[in-house]
């Protein structure tokens, strides 16, 4: 694999509006961020570091033997946070690929994290991400479920189904008969692509849809998606937290 030395960075901060102190929410005696860190370690896809906005998150990760770095809590996005952390962690630029794993996905299967790296064998790919088939009709019209338009080849060899990402939206797209795909918020960046991405200003479509990945598409960057079986549970509310507790019981 061309990704010779990847690193997984998990951005986390305490200021979530709908679920304050979310990374430290208790799930069976451990903070949620620790569960996400464990899933990342189990993926065996590279070094794992939490990029924290507050010292309390750093302390929680270090307490279980993990690695964490403190970043500016005022950083605007997770991609800005992982880029800042990478400068601290790797000034010699030894890590050539960066996986951005959201800190609110405690149930993500480790194999899904690992599956994001093979597309980076193609030097034309800037960013890889994950999608899954939407099976619940109500999610098609739900603006909180981001839909991805992916050009999957009609015939494809190999264990992974990989296609080029054409657009992402909160709307029900594309029209017509056929499947809809739910975007899963995990990304693998070529290091040079991440460094370029965080220097770009927010784009018109990004601001309209409130979807950061559209900035990359508008800038002409190539994003590909890997089709996985299920979407992990993202924890944004107390109800989500209870579902995560049940899933990890």
C-alpha positions as CSV (number, residue, x, y, z in Angstrom):
1,X,0.0,0.0,0.0
2,X,1.3,3.5,-0.8
3,X,0.1,4.8,2.5
4,X,3.3,3.8,4.2
5,X,2.9,5.6,7.5
6,X,-0.6,6.8,8.2
7,X,-1.8,8.4,11.4
8,X,-5.3,8.5,12.8
9,X,-6.2,11.8,14.5
10,X,-9.5,12.1,16.5
11,X,-10.6,15.8,17.0
12,X,-12.6,16.4,20.1
13,X,-13.8,19.4,22.0
14,X,-16.3,20.0,24.9
15,X,-18.4,22.8,23.3
16,X,-21.0,20.8,21.4
17,X,-24.3,22.7,21.5
18,X,-26.7,19.7,21.7
19,X,-24.7,17.6,24.1
20,X,-22.2,19.6,26.2
21,X,-19.1,17.8,27.3
22,X,-19.9,15.1,24.8
23,X,-16.4,13.6,24.6
24,X,-16.4,12.9,28.3
25,X,-19.9,11.4,28.4
26,X,-19.8,8.1,30.3
27,X,-20.3,4.9,28.5
28,X,-20.0,1.9,30.8
29,X,-17.4,3.6,33.0
30,X,-15.3,5.2,30.3
31,X,-15.6,8.5,28.5
32,X,-16.9,8.3,25.0
33,X,-13.7,9.6,23.5
34,X,-11.9,6.6,25.0
35,X,-14.3,4.2,23.3
36,X,-13.5,6.0,19.9
37,X,-9.8,5.8,20.7
38,X,-10.1,2.1,21.3
39,X,-12.0,1.5,18.0
40,X,-9.2,3.4,16.2
41,X,-6.5,1.3,17.9
42,X,-8.3,-1.9,17.0
43,X,-8.3,-0.9,13.4
44,X,-4.5,-1.3,13.3
45,X,-4.3,1.4,10.6
46,X,-1.5,3.5,12.2
47,X,-0.6,5.7,15.1
48,X,-3.7,7.0,17.0
49,X,-3.8,10.4,18.6
50,X,-6.6,12.5,20.1
51,X,-6.5,16.2,19.1
52,X,-8.3,17.8,22.1
53,X,-9.7,21.3,22.5
54,X,-9.4,21.1,26.3
55,X,-7.0,19.6,28.9
56,X,-9.8,17.4,30.4
57,X,-10.0,15.4,27.2
58,X,-6.2,15.0,27.1
59,X,-6.2,13.8,30.7
60,X,-9.0,11.2,30.0
61,X,-7.0,9.7,27.0
62,X,-3.7,9.7,28.8
63,X,-5.3,8.0,31.8
64,X,-6.0,4.8,29.7
65,X,-2.5,4.8,28.1
66,X,-3.5,6.8,24.9
67,X,-1.8,9.6,23.2
68,X,-3.4,13.1,23.0
69,X,-2.3,16.6,22.2
70,X,-3.9,19.9,23.2
71,X,-5.0,22.3,20.4
72,X,-6.6,25.7,20.3
73,X,-10.3,25.3,21.5
74,X,-11.2,28.2,19.1
75,X,-10.3,26.2,15.9
76,X,-13.3,26.3,13.5
77,X,-13.5,22.6,12.5
78,X,-12.3,19.1,13.0
79,X,-10.1,19.4,9.9
80,X,-8.4,22.5,11.2
81,X,-7.9,20.7,14.5
82,X,-6.2,17.7,13.0
83,X,-4.0,19.9,10.8
84,X,-2.9,21.9,13.9
85,X,-2.3,18.6,15.8
86,X,-0.3,17.2,12.9
87,X,2.1,20.1,12.9
88,X,2.8,19.5,16.6
89,X,3.0,15.8,16.4
90,X,5.0,15.4,13.2
91,X,7.2,18.4,12.3
92,X,9.4,16.1,10.2
93,X,6.4,15.1,8.0
94,X,6.9,11.4,8.4
95,X,3.2,10.6,8.3
96,X,2.1,10.7,4.7
97,X,-1.7,10.1,5.2
98,X,-4.0,11.3,7.9
99,X,-7.3,9.7,8.9
100,X,-9.8,12.2,10.5
101,X,-12.0,10.1,12.7
102,X,-14.8,12.0,14.5
103,X,-14.8,11.7,18.2
104,X,-18.5,10.9,18.5
105,X,-18.5,7.5,16.7
106,X,-18.0,5.0,19.6
107,X,-19.6,2.1,17.7
108,X,-17.7,2.4,14.4
109,X,-16.4,-1.0,13.3
110,X,-12.5,-1.1,13.3
111,X,-12.5,-2.7,9.9
112,X,-14.4,0.2,8.5
113,X,-11.7,2.6,9.7
114,X,-9.1,0.4,8.0
115,X,-11.0,0.2,4.8
116,X,-10.6,3.9,4.1
117,X,-6.9,3.5,3.2
118,X,-6.8,1.3,0.1
119,X,-8.2,4.0,-2.2
120,X,-5.2,6.1,-1.4
121,X,-3.1,3.7,-3.5
122,X,-4.3,5.8,-6.4
123,X,-2.0,8.9,-6.5
124,X,-4.8,10.9,-8.1
125,X,-7.0,10.6,-5.0
126,X,-6.8,13.4,-2.5
127,X,-9.4,12.3,0.0
128,X,-11.2,9.1,0.8
129,X,-14.4,8.7,2.9
130,X,-17.1,6.1,3.6
131,X,-20.8,5.7,2.6
132,X,-23.4,3.1,3.3
133,X,-26.8,2.3,1.7
134,X,-29.8,4.1,3.2
135,X,-32.4,1.4,4.1
136,X,-34.9,3.5,6.1
137,X,-37.1,5.6,3.8
138,X,-37.5,8.4,6.4
139,X,-33.7,9.1,6.3
140,X,-33.9,10.1,2.6
141,X,-35.7,13.3,3.5
142,X,-33.9,13.8,6.8
143,X,-31.5,16.8,6.4
144,X,-29.4,15.4,9.3
145,X,-28.6,12.4,7.1
146,X,-26.1,13.6,4.5
147,X,-26.6,12.0,1.1
148,X,-23.6,11.3,-1.1
149,X,-23.8,11.0,-4.9
150,X,-21.2,8.4,-5.8
151,X,-20.2,7.2,-9.3
152,X,-19.7,3.5,-8.6
153,X,-18.4,1.5,-11.6
154,X,-20.9,-0.9,-13.1
155,X,-18.3,-3.7,-12.7
156,X,-15.5,-3.7,-10.1
157,X,-13.0,-6.3,-9.0
158,X,-11.6,-6.6,-5.5
159,X,-13.1,-6.8,-2.0
160,X,-14.1,-3.1,-1.7
161,X,-16.6,-1.2,-3.7
162,X,-15.1,2.2,-4.5
163,X,-16.5,5.1,-6.5
164,X,-15.8,8.8,-7.1
165,X,-17.8,11.3,-5.0
166,X,-19.6,13.8,-7.2
167,X,-21.6,15.7,-4.6
168,X,-22.8,15.7,-1.0
169,X,-26.1,17.2,0.2
170,X,-28.7,17.3,2.9
171,X,-31.3,17.0,0.2
172,X,-32.6,13.8,-1.3
173,X,-30.3,13.3,-4.3
174,X,-30.0,12.1,-6.9
175,X,-33.6,12.0,-8.3
176,X,-35.1,9.1,-10.1
177,X,-35.1,5.4,-9.2
178,X,-32.1,3.9,-7.5
179,X,-30.3,3.7,-4.2
180,X,-29.4,6.6,-1.8
181,X,-26.1,6.6,0.1
182,X,-25.6,7.9,3.6
183,X,-22.2,9.7,4.0
184,X,-20.2,8.6,7.1
185,X,-18.0,11.4,8.4
186,X,-14.6,9.9,8.4
187,X,-11.9,11.0,6.0
188,X,-8.4,9.9,4.9
189,X,-6.4,12.7,3.5
190,X,-3.2,12.7,1.5
191,X,-1.1,15.0,3.7
192,X,-0.6,17.5,1.0
193,X,-4.4,17.6,0.4
194,X,-5.1,18.3,4.1
195,X,-2.5,21.1,4.1
196,X,-4.1,22.6,1.1
197,X,-7.6,22.1,2.2
198,X,-7.2,24.1,5.5
199,X,-5.8,27.1,3.7
200,X,-8.9,27.4,1.4
201,X,-11.6,29.8,2.4
202,X,-15.1,28.3,3.0
203,X,-16.8,27.9,-0.3
204,X,-20.2,29.0,-1.6
205,X,-21.8,25.5,-1.6
206,X,-20.1,24.6,1.7
207,X,-21.8,27.5,3.4
208,X,-25.1,26.8,1.7
209,X,-25.2,23.1,2.6
210,X,-23.2,23.4,5.8
211,X,-21.0,20.6,4.5
212,X,-17.2,21.1,4.7
213,X,-16.4,18.4,2.1
214,X,-17.9,20.6,-0.6
215,X,-15.0,23.0,-0.2
216,X,-12.7,20.2,-1.5
217,X,-14.9,19.4,-4.4
218,X,-15.3,23.0,-5.4
219,X,-11.5,23.3,-5.4
220,X,-11.2,20.4,-7.8
221,X,-9.9,17.9,-5.3
222,X,-10.7,14.2,-6.0
223,X,-12.8,12.5,-3.3
224,X,-13.6,8.8,-3.5
225,X,-15.9,6.7,-1.3
226,X,-15.8,3.2,0.0
227,X,-19.1,1.4,0.4
228,X,-19.4,-0.3,3.8
229,X,-22.3,-2.3,5.3
230,X,-23.7,0.0,8.0
231,X,-23.5,3.5,9.4
232,X,-22.0,3.8,12.9
233,X,-24.1,5.6,15.5
234,X,-23.1,9.2,15.7
235,X,-23.8,10.6,19.2
236,X,-25.3,14.1,19.1
237,X,-28.1,13.9,21.7
238,X,-28.9,12.2,25.0
239,X,-31.0,9.7,23.1
240,X,-28.1,8.9,20.9
241,X,-25.9,8.4,24.0
242,X,-28.4,5.9,25.4
243,X,-28.4,4.0,22.1
244,X,-24.6,3.9,22.2
245,X,-24.6,2.6,25.7
246,X,-27.0,-0.2,24.6
247,X,-24.9,-1.0,21.6
248,X,-21.7,-1.3,23.6
249,X,-23.3,-3.1,26.5
